[in-house]
Amino acid sequence: MAKFDVIEELAARFEQPLPDCRERRVVVWHDAEGEFAATFAELAESGFGEAVEQRLPRPVCFVEACDGHMFEVKRLIAREDTTSDMLVYRQQGRGGLEGDWLADVELYADQFSADYLSLLADQLGASSARDIRKALQAHKSFFAAKGRVAKFSKCMPAPACATDVELGLLAAMFGGSDPSASTMPFIVRSCLTMLLHEGPEALAELAHKFEAGDSLAAFVRQRTGFEGALFERDSLQDFAAHVLLTASASLVPAAALQKLSNHIAPAYAPYCIAIVREWASDAAAADDLREICESVQDACGLRHVFGGLPAADLLRLDVFPCVDEAILSDLLTSLAQGADRVDEARRVASARRDLCWYDDVACYYQVLLALADMAAFKRDHAGGFHIAQAAEVWEAYTMDWWRMDAAYRALRQANECCKLRGVDLLEDPERRAVEWAENNYVNWYLTESNACWANAAQAQWRDAGYVEGVARQDLFYWETLPTYVGSAKAKVVLISDALRYEVAQDVAAALERERGGEVRMGSVQAMFPSITEMGMPALLPHQAMTLNMETGAVLLDGMPTGTTAERQAVLQKAAPSGRALSAAAYLDMPAADRKELLKSSEIVYLYHNKIDATGEKLATESDVFDACAESVDELVSIAKRVCTDAPSARVTITSDHGFLYTANELPECLFLGKNDLPDDPVLFGKRHAVVAQGDALADITNGAGGSPYLAMNMDHVVPGGGYVGLAPRGIVHYKRPGGTKRYVHGGVSLQELVVPVIGYRRLSASSKEFVDTQTAQLRVLNESRRVTNSLFGIKLLQDEAAVGKVLPCEYELVFTDETGNEVSDVVRVHADMTSPNPQDRVVEARFTLKTGVSFGSGASHLLVCRDAQTGKIVWRETYTIAVSFAPVADFGF
């Protein structure tokens, strides 16, 4: 520090106001090394200078206290000059006062130390130079450079002990820029990262440059228990294996890693877990951690080790990426072999979701969950499908069976994501699992459920052409729609082409989650053939529907229905101010025009086409499930838009037909050739045919003589009894050249005929019927509020199932002290479980106490739960933390 700085600092001392009890100021200047003897001599001769002395409240007397003159100095201070301020210079450090002539003066005087280390300590903001003096002396050359001092101060603003000096130095050495760098996780992580990218030679050179080699080695040994070398060829492998396996050992049963015990120091597990947790939470550095983890898991054969452990033993271990591979491979393989591990799969997927590396394999867990849903459905219907009444089959599908279609859709969407993700070790287990699911979906579920449906309905189809006791699509306008819209002034029918019932369930669930949203879910049976040309007209008001057997056109009361304009003309016969237009055209209108349209129209039909437009094209049919997901979002947005334009509007969402889709093409045995059909069908598609009744068909009855057809009475469409519909049984297709091969409709399967009807309105907050949304809440189940271990778990219950108006939510949980400082890692917990069984909604959050915090006193702490999205604190629970061996920072530097 420059002489001018010392003089200015001394002058500032004498400028300060005196305490009330004093009449003058005495400052004792300790300079043990005599580094500033010349500076004091100059001051004694010339003083502070005229400009400075004019600011001082009293004159300053300069006195050098040295051996042989102590009596004179004491007499001067005590008797001869009792009014002047005094600066007493002593070439000795502060210490014991026994036998000191100036002991009483030392006790009441202000102290000033101007040796290099004291001034450096002062510059660094140290609370006590004595406590850090030895550490500063050891690293004197490091602090000789102003740039290094500046870096140190950023990492350690106020060192209080020798350990702080060492931490700040190591943090600065590794490029830290704030106090968070002066921690064990940052320093160990930086050391490993440098070994990874630059090698041990670079680390050794850096440590030598900062004169910190011994400090780094001691730090690593005392914080992690690693006794190996840091600057040799295998240092990265050895050090990383030690840290990662020590962290892992406390998260698995004791015997699981016994063969690798030479890499494990159990006493240091909390520290190593803290390193991994903090590193993994830094997205910018996660790639380095992954590379190091993969190197260790390959070198130590961890894939084999973890592959031999049950999934339950690996449930909480998230240090190595291959853990998820082992868990998923085991469960996917077991489920594909028919093992009943549904509950375990769901439990594991839920537990792993908030752990490290989950996002890398999330799509495989989605496959696992969809597979579990399909396996659970098969388990629950192991006896098959045996319902005799058609209306009861319909009810079973709309209440329960549709879930298998939804699970299959989820499986196939996740499977497409897995193809892009491409985790090599999971590719075969996932492929076999999907093959199992495909086989069960096609050859068991679709085949047997629709056989049950056909057996129950075939007599009514033959006699009437529809099932009694189930609402009919051709009576939608007169019978179904009024029950959904009531007397509302603004009525909108939103028709989405090929919106299958199970997809509509997602639409209904999303609308139900809207604030004030009121949803009603129902269904009607589609017309045969279940094609757009029949279904769209059927939803319009009419008295008679006829099929022109020469052109195949459908007429309503003699009016054509092929275009939107023609449908509007039909609509206006019953509702003169009614309008029909595409949903896209409605959204393109200015807001004022949309509002006027809804206000002036008795009813509005909006047409939406995403699913059928995708599935009907050979080039895009494999994207049909993606189109379903997009349609859900679009339909929800359109319905909300309508209710914003007309707050009192009632929106009814429905469709013309559903569809069948299988990811794999059907085998040749499930196709009917041209020879299986009568000549010259009037209408003909992959799932339907309409033919004239002639002698060749006179003996057709459902199932008679092994007939592959189901006969459909067409009298209600083509009066006179001259035509009959022929629908292939089950999921059989008519063989036709060209077109799609996996996406079909037109037949009488449940997936094609069950047309959804969703009623939606949005109530205002002032309405008596208004029901607000609320987020699913978590509460602590553990009765004890005392923590006695550095690693521990807290059980939480999600109070209500996240369905309807109870919305899923993601929370962050963390322990803090009473001032709000976090003393544990932050744990994320999802509250989105939909099971009605409270036991299925119990989760466990695992915590690790932070290093550098002492909990021995058993002081009160808080478990804080906050919304992960908003950061808002939801609740706090008081806990006592009394850990006998907590990961504190003081290791005796």
PEFEN-V21072 format. One record per residue. N is the residue number from 0. OMEGA is omega in whole degrees, 0 to 359 (NA if undefined). Layout:
n: [N | N]
omega: [OMEGA | OMEGA]
This chain:
n: [0 | 1 | 2 | 3 | 4 | 5 | 6 | 7 | 8 | 9 | 10 | 11 | 12 | 13 | 14 | 15 | 16 | 17 | 18 | 19 | 20 | 21 | 22 | 23 | 24 | 25 | 26 | 27 | 28 | 29 | 30 | 31 | 32 | 33 | 34 | 35 | 36 | 37 | 38 | 39 | 40 | 41 | 42 | 43 | 44 | 45 | 46 | 47 | 48 | 49 | 50 | 51 | 52 | 53 | 54 | 55 | 56 | 57 | 58 | 59 | 60 | 61 | 62 | 63 | 64 | 65 | 66 | 67 | 68 | 69 | 70 | 71 | 72 | 73 | 74 | 75 | 76 | 77 | 78 | 79 | 80 | 81 | 82 | 83 | 84 | 85 | 86 | 87 | 88 | 89 | 90 | 91 | 92 | 93 | 94 | 95 | 96 | 97 | 98 | 99 | 100 | 101 | 102 | 103 | 104 | 105 | 106 | 107 | 108 | 109 | 110 | 111 | 112 | 113 | 114 | 115 | 116 | 117 | 118 | 119 | 120 | 121 | 122 | 123 | 124 | 125 | 126 | 127 | 128 | 129 | 130 | 131 | 132 | 133 | 134 | 135 | 136 | 137 | 138 | 139 | 140 | 141 | 142 | 143 | 144 | 145 | 146 | 147 | 148 | 149 | 150 | 151 | 152 | 153 | 154 | 155 | 156 | 157 | 158 | 159 | 160 | 161 | 162 | 163 | 164 | 165 | 166 | 167 | 168 | 169 | 170 | 171 | 172 | 173 | 174 | 175 | 176 | 177 | 178 | 179 | 180 | 181 | 182 | 183 | 184 | 185 | 186 | 187 | 188 | 189 | 190 | 191 | 192 | 193 | 194 | 195 | 196 | 197 | 198 | 199 | 200 | 201 | 202 | 203 | 204 | 205 | 206 | 207 | 208 | 209 | 210 | 211 | 212 | 213 | 214 | 215 | 216 | 217 | 218 | 219 | 220 | 221 | 222 | 223 | 224 | 225 | 226 | 227 | 228 | 229 | 230 | 231 | 232 | 233 | 234 | 235 | 236 | 237 | 238 | 239 | 240 | 241 | 242 | 243 | 244 | 245 | 246 | 247 | 248 | 249 | 250 | 251 | 252 | 253 | 254 | 255 | 256 | 257 | 258 | 259 | 260 | 261 | 262 | 263 | 264 | 265 | 266 | 267 | 268 | 269 | 270 | 271 | 272 | 273 | 274 | 275 | 276 | 277 | 278 | 279 | 280 | 281 | 282 | 283 | 284 | 285 | 286 | 287 | 288 | 289 | 290 | 291 | 292 | 293 | 294 | 295 | 296 | 297 | 298 | 299 | 300 | 301 | 302 | 303 | 304 | 305 | 306 | 307 | 308 | 309 | 310 | 311 | 312 | 313 | 314 | 315 | 316 | 317 | 318 | 319 | 320 | 321 | 322 | 323 | 324 | 325 | 326 | 327 | 328 | 329 | 330 | 331 | 332 | 333 | 334 | 335 | 336 | 337 | 338 | 339 | 340 | 341 | 342 | 343 | 344 | 345 | 346 | 347 | 348 | 349 | 350 | 351 | 352 | 353 | 354 | 355 | 356 | 357 | 358 | 359 | 360 | 361 | 362 | 363 | 364 | 365 | 366 | 367 | 368 | 369 | 370 | 371 | 372 | 373 | 374 | 375 | 376 | 377 | 378 | 379 | 380 | 381 | 382 | 383 | 384 | 385 | 386 | 387 | 388 | 389 | 390 | 391 | 392 | 393 | 394 | 395 | 396 | 397 | 398 | 399 | 400 | 401 | 402 | 403 | 404 | 405 | 406 | 407 | 408 | 409 | 410 | 411 | 412 | 413 | 414 | 415 | 416 | 417 | 418 | 419 | 420 | 421 | 422 | 423 | 424 | 425 | 426 | 427 | 428 | 429 | 430 | 431 | 432 | 433 | 434 | 435 | 436 | 437 | 438 | 439 | 440 | 441 | 442 | 443 | 444 | 445 | 446 | 447 | 448 | 449 | 450 | 451 | 452 | 453 | 454 | 455 | 456 | 457 | 458 | 459 | 460 | 461 | 462 | 463 | 464 | 465 | 466 | 467 | 468 | 469 | 470 | 471 | 472 | 473 | 474 | 475 | 476 | 477 | 478 | 479 | 480 | 481 | 482 | 483 | 484 | 485 | 486 | 487 | 488 | 489 | 490 | 491 | 492 | 493 | 494 | 495 | 496 | 497 | 498 | 499 | 500 | 501 | 502 | 503 | 504 | 505 | 506 | 507 | 508 | 509 | 510 | 511 | 512 | 513 | 514 | 515 | 516 | 517 | 518 | 519 | 520 | 521 | 522 | 523 | 524 | 525 | 526 | 527 | 528 | 529 | 530 | 531 | 532 | 533 | 534 | 535 | 536 | 537 | 538 | 539 | 540 | 541 | 542 | 543 | 544 | 545 | 546 | 547 | 548 | 549 | 550 | 551 | 552 | 553 | 554 | 555 | 556 | 557 | 558 | 559 | 560 | 561 | 562 | 563 | 564 | 565 | 566 | 567 | 568 | 569 | 570 | 571 | 572 | 573 | 574 | 575 | 576 | 577 | 578 | 579 | 580 | 581 | 582 | 583 | 584 | 585 | 586 | 587 | 588 | 589 | 590 | 591 | 592 | 593 | 594 | 595 | 596 | 597 | 598 | 599 | 600 | 601 | 602 | 603 | 604 | 605 | 606 | 607 | 608 | 609 | 610 | 611 | 612 | 613 | 614 | 615 | 616 | 617 | 618 | 619 | 620 | 621 | 622 | 623 | 624 | 625 | 626 | 627 | 628 | 629 | 630 | 631 | 632 | 633 | 634 | 635 | 636 | 637 | 638 | 639 | 640 | 641 | 642 | 643 | 644 | 645 | 646 | 647 | 648 | 649 | 650 | 651 | 652 | 653 | 654 | 655 | 656 | 657 | 658 | 659 | 660 | 661 | 662 | 663 | 664 | 665 | 666 | 667 | 668 | 669 | 670 | 671 | 672 | 673 | 674 | 675 | 676 | 677 | 678 | 679 | 680 | 681 | 682 | 683 | 684 | 685 | 686 | 687 | 688 | 689 | 690 | 691 | 692 | 693 | 694 | 695 | 696 | 697 | 698 | 699 | 700 | 701 | 702 | 703 | 704 | 705 | 706 | 707 | 708 | 709 | 710 | 711 | 712 | 713 | 714 | 715 | 716 | 717 | 718 | 719 | 720 | 721 | 722 | 723 | 724 | 725 | 726 | 727 | 728 | 729 | 730 | 731 | 732 | 733 | 734 | 735 | 736 | 737 | 738 | 739 | 740 | 741 | 742 | 743 | 744 | 745 | 746 | 747 | 748 | 749 | 750 | 751 | 752 | 753 | 754 | 755 | 756 | 757 | 758 | 759 | 760 | 761 | 762 | 763 | 764 | 765 | 766 | 767 | 768 | 769 | 770 | 771 | 772 | 773 | 774 | 775 | 776 | 777 | 778 | 779 | 780 | 781 | 782 | 783 | 784 | 785 | 786 | 787 | 788 | 789 | 790 | 791 | 792 | 793 | 794 | 795 | 796 | 797 | 798 | 799 | 800 | 801 | 802 | 803 | 804 | 805 | 806 | 807 | 808 | 809 | 810 | 811 | 812 | 813 | 814 | 815 | 816 | 817 | 818 | 819 | 820 | 821 | 822 | 823 | 824 | 825 | 826 | 827 | 828 | 829 | 830 | 831 | 832 | 833 | 834 | 835 | 836 | 837 | 838 | 839 | 840 | 841 | 842 | 843 | 844 | 845 | 846 | 847 | 848 | 849 | 850 | 851 | 852 | 853 | 854 | 855 | 856 | 857 | 858 | 859 | 860 | 861 | 862 | 863 | 864 | 865 | 866 | 867 | 868 | 869 | 870 | 871 | 872 | 873 | 874 | 875 | 876 | 877 | 878 | 879 | 880 | 881 | 882 | 883 | 884 | 885 | 886 | 887 | 888 | 889 | 890 | 891 | 892]
omega: [184 | 180 | 182 | 180 | 180 | 180 | 179 | 180 | 178 | 180 | 180 | 177 | 184 | 178 | 185 | 178 | 178 | 170 | 185 | 186 | 184 | 178 | 177 | 182 | 175 | 180 | 176 | 183 | 178 | 179 | 189 | 183 | 182 | 184 | 185 | 179 | 181 | 179 | 179 | 179 | 178 | 178 | 182 | 182 | 188 | 183 | 182 | 184 | 187 | 183 | 181 | 185 | 176 | 180 | 185 | 182 | 181 | 175 | 182 | 177 | 182 | 186 | 174 | 180 | 181 | 182 | 181 | 181 | 187 | 180 | 179 | 180 | 181 | 180 | 179 | 183 | 189 | 188 | 191 | 180 | 182 | 182 | 182 | 167 | 183 | 172 | 184 | 183 | 180 | 177 | 176 | 179 | 176 | 180 | 181 | 183 | 181 | 179 | 181 | 178 | 185 | 183 | 182 | 178 | 179 | 184 | 182 | 184 | 171 | 182 | 177 | 178 | 185 | 174 | 187 | 184 | 179 | 178 | 177 | 178 | 179 | 179 | 181 | 179 | 181 | 179 | 180 | 179 | 182 | 185 | 183 | 187 | 182 | 179 | 177 | 179 | 181 | 183 | 185 | 182 | 177 | 184 | 178 | 180 | 182 | 181 | 179 | 178 | 180 | 179 | 179 | 183 | 177 | 183 | 183 | 187 | 184 | 180 | 183 | 182 | 181 | 178 | 179 | 179 | 181 | 180 | 181 | 179 | 180 | 178 | 178 | 179 | 181 | 173 | 177 | 183 | 179 | 184 | 180 | 179 | 182 | 181 | 179 | 182 | 182 | 184 | 179 | 179 | 180 | 178 | 180 | 180 | 178 | 176 | 181 | 189 | 187 | 175 | 183 | 180 | 180 | 179 | 179 | 179 | 179 | 180 | 178 | 180 | 181 | 182 | 187 | 182 | 180 | 180 | 180 | 180 | 179 | 179 | 181 | 181 | 185 | 180 | 185 | 183 | 181 | 183 | 185 | 180 | 181 | 190 | 179 | 188 | 184 | 185 | 181 | 183 | 183 | 183 | 180 | 179 | 179 | 183 | 186 | 180 | 175 | 176 | 184 | 188 | 182 | 183 | 179 | 176 | 188 | 185 | 189 | 183 | 184 | 182 | 181 | 186 | 179 | 178 | 192 | 174 | 188 | 183 | 184 | 182 | 180 | 180 | 182 | 176 | 179 | 178 | 183 | 182 | 183 | 179 | 182 | 181 | 179 | 185 | 183 | 184 | 186 | 181 | 177 | 179 | 179 | 182 | 179 | 179 | 181 | 177 | 180 | 183 | 176 | 183 | 184 | 179 | 187 | 177 | 178 | 181 | 183 | 179 | 179 | 181 | 175 | 182 | 181 | 180 | 184 | 191 | 185 | 184 | 181 | 181 | 186 | 178 | 184 | 177 | 178 | 178 | 180 | 181 | 183 | 180 | 180 | 185 | 179 | 180 | 181 | 180 | 179 | 178 | 177 | 180 | 179 | 178 | 183 | 183 | 179 | 180 | 180 | 180 | 180 | 180 | 178 | 182 | 184 | 191 | 183 | 182 | 181 | 176 | 182 | 184 | 181 | 182 | 184 | 182 | 178 | 174 | 176 | 173 | 181 | 181 | 177 | 177 | 178 | 178 | 179 | 178 | 179 | 178 | 180 | 178 | 182 | 180 | 183 | 180 | 180 | 184 | 186 | 177 | 188 | 185 | 184 | 181 | 179 | 174 | 178 | 180 | 179 | 180 | 184 | 179 | 190 | 191 | 181 | 182 | 177 | 176 | 179 | 179 | 178 | 178 | 179 | 180 | 184 | 176 | 178 | 179 | 177 | 177 | 180 | 178 | 179 | 181 | 172 | 172 | 190 | 186 | 179 | 186 | 182 | 177 | 180 | 180 | 180 | 179 | 179 | 177 | 177 | 181 | 179 | 180 | 181 | 180 | 185 | 190 | 177 | 188 | 182 | 184 | 186 | 179 | 179 | 172 | 176 | 180 | 181 | 180 | 182 | 189 | 192 | 181 | 179 | 177 | 181 | 186 | 186 | 181 | 177 | 182 | 176 | 177 | 177 | 182 | 183 | 180 | 183 | 175 | 184 | 187 | 187 | 187 | 185 | 185 | 181 | 180 | 180 | 185 | 179 | 182 | 182 | 179 | 179 | 183 | 182 | 173 | 181 | 186 | 180 | 184 | 176 | 175 | 183 | 186 | 183 | 176 | 178 | 176 | 176 | 177 | 180 | 180 | 180 | 179 | 178 | 180 | 178 | 180 | 181 | 182 | 177 | 188 | 174 | 184 | 178 | 182 | 171 | 178 | 182 | 174 | 168 | 356 | 181 | 181 | 183 | 183 | 178 | 187 | 181 | 176 | 184 | 182 | 181 | 177 | 179 | 174 | 182 | 174 | 180 | 180 | 177 | 188 | 176 | 183 | 184 | 181 | 178 | 180 | 174 | 183 | 177 | 183 | 180 | 185 | 188 | 183 | 179 | 179 | 179 | 178 | 177 | 178 | 177 | 181 | 185 | 173 | 179 | 181 | 188 | 181 | 180 | 180 | 175 | 179 | 179 | 178 | 179 | 180 | 178 | 181 | 179 | 182 | 172 | 184 | 182 | 181 | 178 | 181 | 179 | 178 | 182 | 181 | 187 | 184 | 178 | 177 | 180 | 174 | 177 | 183 | 182 | 183 | 176 | 185 | 183 | 179 | 178 | 185 | 184 | 182 | 182 | 184 | 186 | 186 | 180 | 179 | 188 | 180 | 173 | 178 | 177 | 180 | 178 | 180 | 177 | 181 | 183 | 181 | 177 | 181 | 180 | 179 | 178 | 179 | 179 | 183 | 172 | 179 | 179 | 187 | 182 | 186 | 170 | 181 | 175 | 182 | 180 | 184 | 177 | 181 | 174 | 180 | 169 | 176 | 172 | 184 | 178 | 176 | 181 | 177 | 184 | 183 | 180 | 176 | 174 | 180 | 182 | 180 | 180 | 183 | 170 | 180 | 171 | 173 | 179 | 173 | 184 | 176 | 183 | 182 | 181 | 172 | 174 | 186 | 177 | 178 | 179 | 181 | 183 | 183 | 185 | 183 | 181 | 170 | 183 | 177 | 183 | 178 | 181 | 182 | 179 | 186 | 163 | 182 | 182 | 176 | 182 | 184 | 183 | 177 | 179 | 184 | 175 | 175 | 182 | 185 | 178 | 175 | 179 | 180 | 177 | 178 | 175 | 181 | 179 | 178 | 164 | 181 | 177 | 180 | 176 | 178 | 183 | 182 | 183 | 178 | 181 | 170 | 183 | 183 | 187 | 175 | 178 | 181 | 180 | 189 | 183 | 182 | 181 | 170 | 181 | 173 | 183 | 168 | 181 | 183 | 176 | 182 | 181 | 182 | 177 | 182 | 183 | 175 | 183 | 175 | 175 | 180 | 176 | 185 | 175 | 172 | 183 | 178 | 183 | 177 | 181 | 176 | 182 | 180 | 182 | 181 | 180 | 177 | 185 | 181 | 176 | 178 | 183 | 178 | 170 | 191 | 184 | 175 | 181 | 178 | 178 | 183 | 176 | 188 | 175 | 181 | 176 | 183 | 170 | 178 | 181 | 174 | 178 | 170 | 186 | 178 | 177 | 178 | 182 | 182 | 176 | 173 | 179 | 183 | 177 | 180 | 177 | 173 | 184 | 181 | 187 | 183 | 176 | 182 | 181 | 180 | 178 | 183 | 177 | 177 | 177 | 175 | 181 | 184 | 172 | 178 | 182 | 172 | 178 | 180 | 179 | 182 | 188 | 184 | 182 | 181 | 180 | 176 | 184 | 167 | 185 | 176 | 180 | 177 | 185 | 183 | 185 | 184 | 180 | 179 | 183 | 176 | 176 | 175 | 181 | 179 | 170 | 178 | 179 | 183 | 184 | 177 | 181 | 181 | 181 | 191 | 190 | 177 | 171 | 175 | NA]
